[in-house]
Amino acid sequence: MEKWENGPPKFGTKKWFENYWYHFKWHTIIGVVAAIMLVSFAYDILSKEKFDSTITIVGKAYISDEQRERLCEIAEQYEVDRDGDGKVNVDVVAIGFPEDDDTGMNAQVFMAAQTRFSVEMTDGESMILIMDDYAYDMIGDPLNFVDLSVYSDKAFDDGRKIPLSDTVFCDDPLTEALGDSLFLTFRAADTHAASKNKKAKENYQYQTELLDNILSERKALEG
């Protein structure tokens, strides 16, 4: 870069820009990228859809997008507007464990699903879990779940599992096949790290009410 005989170039001129870019090119690029990432992150936070409750469905059974959306719609019939945004939203998070294959690809997908499931069980907000035996056995201790036998005489494993076919989730042609291998469970209050947090306690109460609405409806229909 040439030296100036009459001082640095005037701000805004071509010479000024060339000098600035020569000395601060990477600072500028990094700053612009950081700003874009910050704006993008802020947008994701502000525009992210908020849900009144979240239900997790996990196992080896294939859940189509149409089935997942229908499960959301069914659950929303028994939820109330918790966050006061004027609408009822229930999210159903599907975590699928693929069968083994020879390509190695499914092994990576399996590890990703296992990590996601571990995070959900530790920090997630889902208390209502729809599972199969494979996912249930991964948790290990049945005391992680509460006794639901008061809701259904078909509850099994000390009342901690209710066949999905014995719930309103399978009263639909699109979802009834899910009842062949899946069952509904409800997590015990102290099964995740945030269980002592005020917000977590409120969430637990909300999901207890949602569960009661869903299962009491079936019991009322049968009674």
Disulfide bonds with the S-S distance in Angstrom:
none
